Structures are given as structure tokens and as C-alpha cells.
Amino acid sequence: MIIIRDKKFYSLQEASDKLHLSPMTIKSYIIKGLLTGTKIGEELYVAENALSNFLQKDPVKPTKVFVARQPIFDTSKKVFAYELLFRSGLDNFYDLSTPLDTAASKTISNSFLAIGLDTITNGKKAFINFTKNLLTSGIPYLLPKELIIVEILEDIEPTDDLIEACKQLKKSGFILALDDFIYSEKLKPLIELTDIIKVDFLQTKADERKSVMERVGDPHIEFLAEKVETSEDFLEAVDMGYTYFQGYFFSKPLIIQGNDIPVNKLNMMKLINEVNKPDTGFDKIENIIKHDVSLSYKLLRFMNSAFFGFNSKIESIKHALVLLGEKEVKKWVSLVALSGLAYDKPRELINISVLRAKFCESLAEKTGVKVHADDCFLIGMFSLIDALIDKPLHDILPELPLAEYVKHALLGKHNVYSDLLQLTVAYERGEWEIITANSKRLKLQEETLPDIYLDSINWANRIN
């Protein structure tokens, strides 16, 4: 806070604390004229009287948004973007009978600001589906063009008003994509405007996947293979010249019978095994870390990062362990070891494992298994370990000192922990009916899930 001529001015962070809104939302209110901002030097501030006036009004508040994300990869299996999956779609947030400049449109933009697009995608672009009504109503302009790719749904008719809306979006610098594309002459005006074409690999045959590229015949258009569920499909799409790939092909193990686990992965498995033994205490863990240069370096770097913000530098392993605590140390070593298993795998496998671990743990803390929240962290973390070391789960789990109910959950045997894991995976994939069913079974308040998920993404982003 600063005082100028007896008037108090609050920074965006201070204003957000007082209004219980994010700094980005405060900034959006200032831009839209809902809240008066004052520029002092290079920074935006909010005067005390402006805050009081704002609190006396009935401002538009962000809507809870159920949103999941699905990664989209490039040919190197690095994440290029995420497709955002919304419950009921964006039409749910916008009354199409209402003019664009009224409260309904603000609800959409404020909801996205509340989500924090750059947070949920970790700075990557977001593919977002738009219906014809949303496109012709100008809704994409409410969102940052540098962060989104406008995805035009497959059942949209290329009418004159739609074509004109897409032309204006293109002129304004938006990237356009056509979803579930099947070639048709009537789509030519849209094809001429589009940047990316998505082809559904589950609904098309191999010859169709190739011929659609030839029929479009535009070298500037990139093709995205969606619903790519196997490594064979991925390799076929690469050979055909596709640029991007969406589906769960990357999360499935390439199991070769009789194939031994490589030595470096075996060492990581031993480390995971050792730190998760019930009788492993501080002294043993310290000994393990001290005799591994890489682990020692990573632990000290982690403890001295902005994640913690300690005033003084942490220089000894013992000091770091004491500050973290035994439970958190076990989690951290397990995560580092898990990352070591992924040296030849897509990085997204680790990102998802870490996110699942935190989400699963956070859900457990809201249910009747709060006392076993640490085990739920492990359930999420090890849910993709078969894909990391290319071995079936039933061969891997006997080597890990996990509780039987944890192993049962990972193997899909029904118990309360498998319900938690199923809910976690369902939220990740936007399978809303499963989410509702499992939330009821676990006696979870469904409306709390978006915040828990976004908090988990934030945590995972910082850890990663």
C-alpha cells in the first residue's frame, strides 16, 4: 500500500486479497470499467474509495468452470498444446439473446480469468471448441488470442455469416482449426481460412487419413491426428506427414515379453522401493541421498527454489530433510525416481503422474480416507508406472512395498481407493458422468472439484 496526499492506494495483489479475487480478475475489472484503477509509475493500483464503491455494487462474479485438459503432441512427443474439455460447453455460460457487451459476456471472460488459462495449460496454447452461435457472437474476442486456438466444430454449416466471422478472427490474429474433418467441397471457404485440420483416427480408415491431406492440397495447413490410441497409429500418422497427435497412445506400455527392465530404471525402482518401506526412517533416507550425487544436488536445488522462499540458504542434506519432514521427503524421492524412469518417455507422463498424485491426495483429504491421503498420493503417482517401464502392472507391483489396498486400486480391483483413482482419471479426460457417479459414492461435493483440480495443476507445475 502507498499513500499519496492522504489517499490510500492498494497494489493488485493487495486488492485481490481484500476482494477475494485473483489479481488477473482485478485487472480485467479495471480494463472493463467495473473497477477504477490508477497507474502510479509503471504499476496499476486501486484507490481505497474505488474498492469501497466496488464492494457496494453487485459485480459479475466468476462462474465455477469444470474444465479438463488433453495433451496434443508434436512428432517428438513433446506437448504442443492442450485441448480444454468443458462440462456442457461454453454455451452454458452465455445467454445468446443477450448483447455481447452486457454481463453475460463478462461471465465468460471472468470465468476464464478465474481459471487462469496460462496456468491450466502451463503456458501452452489451448484448443477450445466454439459453436456457430459463439463464433458469430464474437465470443473468441473475449479470450487472449495468443493463448487459444479456435476450434470450429464439425457439424457447423459454412454459412455466409460464419465465413465472415472466421475471416475477421483470422485478420485479428487468431489460429483456426477444423474439428473431425471430412472433406467436402462446401467446406472450401473454411479450409482457405484454417491453419490446422483435425482428423479422427477412430472414425477413418488408413486410405482416408492420407487422401484427405491430398485433397486439401495446401502445404500451409498442418494436420492433427486425434483419437490416436496406439503406438502403431502414432507411427502411421507420422509417416503420412501429420504434425500433431492427440489421444492416449503415449500412456500405454509397449510390452515386449521377456524384456528385462534396463539397469538405470532398475536402480530407480530400487530407490522407490527403499524409501517407501514402512521401517525406512530419516537416517536411512539421508544415507541413500548422500550416496547419490544427482539426488543430493536435486534436493538442495529444490529446497533453495522459489517454491519454498526460505530466507537463508539450505546447504546440508540433513537440514533439508528436517525442513521437509519424513513424509514429504519420501514423496519427493519417489517423484525424482519416477522422473528417472521416464528418460526415454514423453515428459507428459511425469506431468500427469504428478498431477494425479496431488489430485488424488487432495480428494482423499475431503473423504472418509483422509488418514490414508499419503497412500492416495502414491496411487496417483504410480498409476502410469507400467507405461514408464513397459511392464504390466501385475509384474511391477509385487516389487513395491505398497499396502494391499493401494495395489488393488492400481490393478482396478474395486475399493474406495479405486473410486478415487477412477474419479481422478475421469476428471482428467472430461468424463463428466463418471465424475458425478464417483463423487456421490465418495460423498464429495462435486462443486469443489474445479478448485481442487486447479490447485493440483498449480502444485504440479511448480514441482515439475
VOLOBA-204145 format. One record per residue (C-alpha): x negated, y, z negated; residue number from 0. Coordinates in steps of 0.1 Angstrom, whole numbers, plus 2048, in hexadecimal, padded with zeros to 3 digits. Layout:
VOLOBA-204145
{node {X, Y, Z}, NUM} ...
//
This chain:
VOLOBA-204145
{node {800, 800, 800}, 0} {node {7F4, 823, 807}, 1} {node {803, 844, 7FB}, 2} {node {804, 863, 812}, 3} {node {814, 883, 804}, 4} {node {825, 870, 7E8}, 5} {node {834, 858, 800}, 6} {node {82D, 832, 7FE}, 7} {node {825, 81E, 81D}, 8} {node {823, 7F8, 81E}, 9} {node {80F, 7E3, 835}, 10} {node {821, 7C9, 84A}, 11} {node {816, 7AD, 832}, 12} {node {823, 7C1, 814}, 13} {node {844, 7C9, 826}, 14} {node {848, 7A4, 82F}, 15} {node {843, 79A, 80A}, 16} {node {85E, 7B3, 7FF}, 17} {node {877, 7A9, 81A}, 18} {node {86E, 783, 81A}, 19} {node {868, 784, 840}, 20} {node {849, 77C, 854}, 21} {node {832, 799, 85F}, 22} {node {83A, 791, 883}, 23} {node {860, 794, 87C}, 24} {node {85A, 7B5, 86A}, 25} {node {847, 7C1, 889}, 26} {node {863, 7B5, 8A0}, 27} {node {87C, 7C9, 88B}, 28} {node {867, 7E8, 88F}, 29} {node {864, 7E3, 8B5}, 30} {node {88A, 7DE, 8B8}, 31} {node {891, 7FD, 8A3}, 32} {node {8A1, 7E9, 886}, 33} {node {886, 7F5, 86F}, 34} {node {872, 816, 870}, 35} {node {84C, 811, 872}, 36} {node {831, 82A, 86E}, 37} {node {80F, 828, 87F}, 38} {node {7F2, 832, 868}, 39} {node {7D1, 830, 879}, 40} {node {7D2, 810, 88E}, 41} {node {7EA, 7FD, 876}, 42} {node {810, 7FC, 873}, 43} {node {81F, 805, 851}, 44} {node {842, 806, 843}, 45} {node {84D, 824, 82D}, 46} {node {85D, 81C, 80C}, 47} {node {87D, 82F, 816}, 48} {node {87F, 81B, 837}, 49} {node {87E, 7FB, 823}, 50} {node {89A, 807, 80D}, 51} {node {8B0, 811, 82B}, 52} {node {8A9, 7EF, 83B}, 53} {node {8B4, 7DC, 81C}, 54} {node {8D5, 7F0, 81B}, 55} {node {8DD, 7E4, 83E}, 56} {node {8E8, 7C1, 849}, 57} {node {8CB, 7B9, 861}, 58} {node {8CB, 79B, 878}, 59} {node {8BA, 77E, 866}, 60} {node {8A6, 763, 877}, 61} {node {8BA, 743, 87E}, 62} {node {8AD, 722, 872}, 63} {node {89F, 711, 892}, 64} {node {89B, 6EC, 894}, 65} {node {87E, 6E9, 8AC}, 66} {node {866, 6CC, 8B5}, 67} {node {848, 6CC, 8CD}, 68} {node {83C, 6B2, 8E6}, 69} {node {818, 6B6, 8F3}, 70} {node {810, 6BA, 918}, 71} {node {7ED, 6AF, 922}, 72} {node {7D5, 6B7, 93E}, 73} {node {7C1, 69D, 951}, 74} {node {7A7, 69C, 934}, 75} {node {7C3, 694, 91B}, 76} {node {7BF, 6B6, 90B}, 77} {node {7DE, 6C8, 901}, 78} {node {7E8, 6E3, 91B}, 79} {node {80A, 6EC, 90C}, 80} {node {827, 6DF, 8F7}, 81} {node {84B, 6DB, 902}, 82} {node {861, 6E9, 8E6}, 83} {node {880, 6D4, 8DF}, 84} {node {89D, 6E6, 8CE}, 85} {node {8BB, 6D9, 8BD}, 86} {node {8D9, 6E1, 8D3}, 87} {node {8C4, 6F8, 8E9}, 88} {node {8C0, 71D, 8EA}, 89} {node {8E5, 723, 8F4}, 90} {node {8ED, 71B, 8D0}, 91} {node {8DD, 73C, 8C6}, 92} {node {8EC, 752, 8E0}, 93} {node {910, 75D, 8E6}, 94} {node {910, 762, 90C}, 95} {node {92E, 779, 909}, 96} {node {919, 792, 8F5}, 97} {node {903, 7AC, 907}, 98} {node {8DE, 7A5, 906}, 99} {node {8D5, 7C4, 8F1}, 100} {node {8EB, 7BA, 8D3}, 101} {node {8E6, 7A5, 8B4}, 102} {node {8E9, 784, 8C6}, 103} {node {8CA, 789, 8DB}, 104} {node {8B7, 795, 8BC}, 105} {node {8C0, 774, 8AB}, 106} {node {8AD, 761, 8C6}, 107} {node {88E, 776, 8C5}, 108} {node {88E, 778, 89F}, 109} {node {892, 753, 89C}, 110} {node {874, 74E, 8B2}, 111} {node {860, 767, 89E}, 112} {node {86A, 754, 87F}, 113} {node {85D, 734, 88E}, 114} {node {83D, 744, 89A}, 115} {node {839, 736, 8BE}, 116} {node {813, 738, 8BC}, 117} {node {814, 725, 89C}, 118} {node {829, 708, 8A7}, 119} {node {814, 704, 8C7}, 120} {node {7F3, 70D, 8B7}, 121} {node {7ED, 728, 8D1}, 122} {node {7F7, 712, 8EF}, 123} {node {812, 71A, 907}, 124} {node {836, 70F, 900}, 125} {node {84D, 6FF, 91B}, 126} {node {870, 70B, 912}, 127} {node {890, 6FF, 924}, 128} {node {8A8, 71A, 931}, 129} {node {8CB, 716, 93E}, 130} {node {8D8, 72B, 95B}, 131} {node {8EB, 741, 943}, 132} {node {8CC, 748, 92E}, 133} {node {8B7, 750, 94D}, 134} {node {8D0, 768, 95D}, 135} {node {8D7, 778, 93B}, 136} {node {8B2, 781, 938}, 137} {node {8AB, 76D, 919}, 138} {node {887, 763, 922}, 139} {node {87D, 788, 920}, 140} {node {883, 786, 8FA}, 141} {node {866, 76E, 8F7}, 142} {node {840, 775, 8FD}, 143} {node {838, 76C, 921}, 144} {node {814, 763, 918}, 145} {node {820, 748, 902}, 146} {node {83D, 737, 915}, 147} {node {843, 725, 935}, 148} {node {867, 729, 941}, 149} {node {875, 706, 949}, 150} {node {892, 706, 961}, 151} {node {8AA, 6E8, 95A}, 152} {node {8B0, 6CF, 976}, 153} {node {8D6, 6D4, 978}, 154} {node {8D4, 6F9, 980}, 155} {node {8E2, 704, 9A1}, 156} {node {8CB, 71C, 9B4}, 157} {node {8E5, 738, 9B7}, 158} {node {8DC, 75B, 9C3}, 159} {node {8DE, 769, 9A0}, 160} {node {8C7, 74E, 992}, 161} {node {8AE, 752, 9AE}, 162} {node {8AD, 778, 9A7}, 163} {node {8A8, 772, 982}, 164} {node {88B, 75A, 989}, 165} {node {87B, 773, 9A1}, 166} {node {87C, 78E, 986}, 167} {node {86D, 776, 96D}, 168} {node {851, 76D, 985}, 169} {node {84B, 792, 98C}, 170} {node {848, 798, 966}, 171} {node {82D, 77E, 963}, 172} {node {840, 760, 956}, 173} {node {836, 73D, 960}, 174} {node {853, 729, 96E}, 175} {node {857, 703, 96D}, 176} {node {872, 6EC, 97D}, 177} {node {87D, 6D0, 967}, 178} {node {885, 6AC, 972}, 179} {node {87F, 6B5, 996}, 180} {node {88E, 6A2, 9B3}, 181} {node {888, 6B2, 9D5}, 182} {node {8A5, 6C3, 9E7}, 183} {node {8A5, 6DD, A03}, 184} {node {8BC, 6F4, 9EE}, 185} {node {8A1, 6F7, 9D4}, 186} {node {888, 707, 9EC}, 187} {node {88E, 72B, 9DF}, 188} {node {886, 71E, 9BB}, 189} {node {868, 70A, 9C7}, 190} {node {859, 72A, 9D6}, 191} {node {85A, 73A, 9B4}, 192} {node {84F, 71E, 99E}, 193} {node {82C, 717, 990}, 194} {node {831, 6F4, 982}, 195} {node {848, 6D7, 98C}, 196} {node {851, 6BB, 974}, 197} {node {857, 698, 981}, 198} {node {868, 67E, 96A}, 199} {node {853, 65E, 96C}, 200} {node {86E, 649, 95C}, 201} {node {888, 653, 976}, 202} {node {873, 651, 996}, 203} {node {85F, 636, 9A8}, 204} {node {83A, 638, 9B2}, 205} {node {841, 642, 9D6}, 206} {node {85A, 65E, 9CB}, 207} {node {840, 66C, 9B3}, 208} {node {827, 671, 9CF}, 209} {node {83F, 67B, 9EB}, 210} {node {84E, 697, 9D6}, 211} {node {82C, 6A8, 9D5}, 212} {node {828, 6A4, 9FB}, 213} {node {84B, 6B2, A02}, 214} {node {845, 6D1, 9EC}, 215} {node {824, 6D5, 9FE}, 216} {node {818, 6F4, 9EB}, 217} {node {7F4, 6F2, 9DE}, 218} {node {7FB, 70D, 9C4}, 219} {node {816, 6F9, 9B2}, 220} {node {80A, 6E2, 996}, 221} {node {81C, 6C2, 98F}, 222} {node {824, 6B4, 96C}, 223} {node {82C, 68F, 966}, 224} {node {845, 68C, 94A}, 225} {node {850, 66D, 936}, 226} {node {82E, 65D, 93C}, 227} {node {831, 641, 924}, 228} {node {813, 62A, 92D}, 229} {node {7EE, 62F, 935}, 230} {node {7F5, 61F, 957}, 231} {node {80E, 63B, 95F}, 232} {node {7F5, 655, 954}, 233} {node {7DA, 647, 96A}, 234} {node {7F2, 644, 988}, 235} {node {7FD, 669, 983}, 236} {node {7D8, 674, 982}, 237} {node {7D0, 661, 9A2}, 238} {node {7EE, 671, 9B3}, 239} {node {7E2, 694, 9AA}, 240} {node {7F8, 69E, 98D}, 241} {node {7EA, 6B9, 977}, 242} {node {7FD, 6B5, 957}, 243} {node {80C, 698, 943}, 244} {node {827, 695, 929}, 245} {node {832, 676, 916}, 246} {node {826, 65E, 8FB}, 247} {node {80C, 64B, 910}, 248} {node {7F0, 65A, 8FB}, 249} {node {7FE, 64C, 8DA}, 250} {node {7FF, 628, 8E3}, 251} {node {7E1, 610, 8DD}, 252} {node {7CE, 601, 8FB}, 253} {node {7CD, 5DE, 8EB}, 254} {node {7B3, 5C6, 8FA}, 255} {node {7B4, 5A4, 8EB}, 256} {node {794, 59A, 8D9}, 257} {node {786, 5BD, 8DB}, 258} {node {772, 5C5, 8BB}, 259} {node {774, 5E7, 8AB}, 260} {node {755, 5FB, 8B5}, 261} {node {73B, 5FF, 899}, 262} {node {740, 625, 894}, 263} {node {766, 620, 891}, 264} {node {760, 603, 879}, 265} {node {74B, 619, 863}, 266} {node {767, 633, 862}, 267} {node {780, 617, 859}, 268} {node {769, 60C, 83C}, 269} {node {768, 630, 830}, 270} {node {78F, 633, 830}, 271} {node {790, 611, 81F}, 272} {node {778, 61C, 803}, 273} {node {787, 63D, 7FA}, 274} {node {7AA, 62F, 7F8}, 275} {node {7A2, 613, 7E0}, 276} {node {7B5, 616, 7BF}, 277} {node {795, 615, 7AB}, 278} {node {782, 62E, 7C0}, 279} {node {77A, 64C, 7AA}, 280} {node {766, 66D, 7AD}, 281} {node {744, 65D, 7A8}, 282} {node {749, 643, 7C4}, 283} {node {757, 65D, 7DC}, 284} {node {73B, 675, 7D4}, 285} {node {722, 65A, 7DB}, 286} {node {733, 651, 7FD}, 287} {node {732, 676, 808}, 288} {node {70F, 67E, 7FC}, 289} {node {701, 661, 810}, 290} {node {712, 66D, 830}, 291} {node {703, 68D, 83E}, 292} {node {721, 694, 855}, 293} {node {73A, 690, 839}, 294} {node {726, 6A6, 822}, 295} {node {723, 6C1, 83C}, 296} {node {748, 6BF, 845}, 297} {node {753, 6C0, 820}, 298} {node {73F, 6DF, 818}, 299} {node {749, 6F1, 838}, 300} {node {76E, 6E8, 830}, 301} {node {76B, 6F5, 80C}, 302} {node {75B, 715, 817}, 303} {node {774, 71C, 832}, 304} {node {78F, 737, 832}, 305} {node {7A8, 71C, 82B}, 306} {node {79E, 71F, 806}, 307} {node {790, 742, 804}, 308} {node {77A, 73C, 7E5}, 309} {node {766, 75A, 7DA}, 310} {node {746, 748, 7D4}, 311} {node {735, 72F, 7EB}, 312} {node {739, 709, 7E4}, 313} {node {717, 6FA, 7E7}, 314} {node {718, 6D8, 7D6}, 315} {node {72C, 6B8, 7DF}, 316} {node {736, 6B4, 7BA}, 317} {node {743, 6D8, 7B8}, 318} {node {758, 6D3, 7D8}, 319} {node {766, 6B2, 7CB}, 320} {node {770, 6C1, 7A9}, 321} {node {781, 6DF, 7BA}, 322} {node {795, 6C8, 7D2}, 323} {node {79F, 6AE, 7B9}, 324} {node {79E, 688, 7BE}, 325} {node {7BF, 684, 7D1}, 326} {node {7B7, 6A0, 7EA}, 327} {node {793, 693, 7EF}, 328} {node {7A1, 671, 7F8}, 329} {node {7B8, 681, 811}, 330} {node {79C, 697, 820}, 331} {node {784, 67A, 824}, 332} {node {79F, 665, 834}, 333} {node {7A7, 681, 84D}, 334} {node {783, 685, 856}, 335} {node {77E, 660, 85A}, 336} {node {79E, 65F, 86F}, 337} {node {78F, 67A, 885}, 338} {node {770, 665, 889}, 339} {node {786, 649, 897}, 340} {node {792, 661, 8B2}, 341} {node {771, 66A, 8C3}, 342} {node {77D, 65A, 8E4}, 343} {node {7A2, 662, 8E1}, 344} {node {7B8, 681, 8E7}, 345} {node {7B3, 69A, 8CB}, 346} {node {7D9, 69C, 8C9}, 347} {node {7DA, 67A, 8B9}, 348} {node {7C9, 689, 89A}, 349} {node {7DE, 6A9, 89C}, 350} {node {7FE, 694, 89B}, 351} {node {7F0, 67D, 880}, 352} {node {7E8, 69A, 869}, 353} {node {809, 6AB, 870}, 354} {node {81C, 68B, 869}, 355} {node {808, 686, 848}, 356} {node {811, 6A8, 83B}, 357} {node {836, 6A7, 847}, 358} {node {83B, 684, 838}, 359} {node {82B, 68F, 817}, 360} {node {840, 6AF, 815}, 361} {node {860, 69B, 81D}, 362} {node {858, 682, 801}, 363} {node {855, 69F, 7E8}, 364} {node {879, 6A7, 7EF}, 365} {node {886, 684, 7EA}, 366} {node {887, 669, 7D0}, 367} {node {864, 65D, 7D9}, 368} {node {852, 67D, 7CF}, 369} {node {83B, 669, 7B8}, 370} {node {82E, 657, 7D7}, 371} {node {829, 676, 7EC}, 372} {node {804, 66E, 7F0}, 373} {node {80C, 64C, 7FF}, 374} {node {824, 65D, 817}, 375} {node {807, 673, 822}, 376} {node {7F4, 653, 82B}, 377} {node {812, 645, 83D}, 378} {node {813, 663, 854}, 379} {node {7EE, 664, 858}, 380} {node {7EA, 63F, 862}, 381} {node {809, 63E, 878}, 382} {node {7F4, 640, 897}, 383} {node {7D5, 62D, 88C}, 384} {node {7DD, 611, 8A4}, 385} {node {7D9, 629, 8C1}, 386} {node {7B8, 637, 8B3}, 387} {node {7A6, 615, 8B1}, 388} {node {7BB, 601, 8CB}, 389} {node {7C5, 5E5, 8B3}, 390} {node {7E8, 5DA, 8A9}, 391} {node {7F3, 5E7, 887}, 392} {node {7F8, 5C4, 879}, 393} {node {7D3, 5BE, 87F}, 394} {node {7C7, 5E0, 870}, 395} {node {7DC, 5E2, 851}, 396} {node {7CE, 5C4, 83E}, 397} {node {7AD, 5D6, 83E}, 398} {node {7BB, 5F5, 82D}, 399} {node {7C1, 5F7, 807}, 400} {node {7E5, 605, 80B}, 401} {node {803, 5FD, 7F6}, 402} {node {819, 5E2, 805}, 403} {node {837, 5FA, 809}, 404} {node {81F, 611, 81D}, 405} {node {815, 5F4, 834}, 406} {node {83A, 5EA, 838}, 407} {node {843, 60E, 842}, 408} {node {827, 60F, 85C}, 409} {node {832, 5ED, 86A}, 410} {node {856, 5F9, 86D}, 411} {node {864, 5E4, 851}, 412} {node {881, 5F6, 842}, 413} {node {87D, 608, 821}, 414} {node {880, 62C, 815}, 415} {node {85C, 633, 822}, 416} {node {864, 627, 845}, 417} {node {883, 63E, 844}, 418} {node {86B, 65B, 83D}, 419} {node {853, 651, 859}, 420} {node {870, 64D, 871}, 421} {node {87D, 66F, 868}, 422} {node {85B, 67E, 86D}, 423} {node {857, 66E, 890}, 424} {node {87B, 677, 899}, 425} {node {875, 69C, 891}, 426} {node {855, 69C, 8A5}, 427} {node {868, 68F, 8C3}, 428} {node {888, 6A4, 8BE}, 429} {node {89E, 685, 8B8}, 430} {node {8B8, 698, 8A5}, 431} {node {8D1, 67C, 89F}, 432} {node {8B7, 667, 88D}, 433} {node {8AC, 686, 879}, 434} {node {8D0, 68B, 86D}, 435} {node {8D5, 666, 864}, 436} {node {8B4, 663, 852}, 437} {node {8B8, 684, 83F}, 438} {node {8D9, 677, 832}, 439} {node {8CA, 656, 828}, 440} {node {8AD, 667, 816}, 441} {node {8C5, 681, 807}, 442} {node {8B1, 69D, 816}, 443} {node {8C0, 6BF, 81E}, 444} {node {8BD, 6C0, 844}, 445} {node {8BC, 6E6, 846}, 446} {node {89B, 6E5, 832}, 447} {node {889, 6D1, 84D}, 448} {node {87F, 6EE, 865}, 449} {node {86C, 700, 84A}, 450} {node {85B, 6E0, 83E}, 451} {node {851, 6D7, 862}, 452} {node {843, 6FA, 869}, 453} {node {830, 6FB, 848}, 454} {node {822, 6D9, 851}, 455} {node {817, 6E6, 873}, 456} {node {806, 704, 863}, 457} {node {7F4, 6ED, 84A}, 458} {node {7E9, 6D5, 866}, 459} {node {7DD, 6F2, 87C}, 460} {node {7C7, 6FF, 860}, 461} {node {7BA, 6DC, 857}, 462} {node {7B2, 6D4, 87C}, 463} 
//
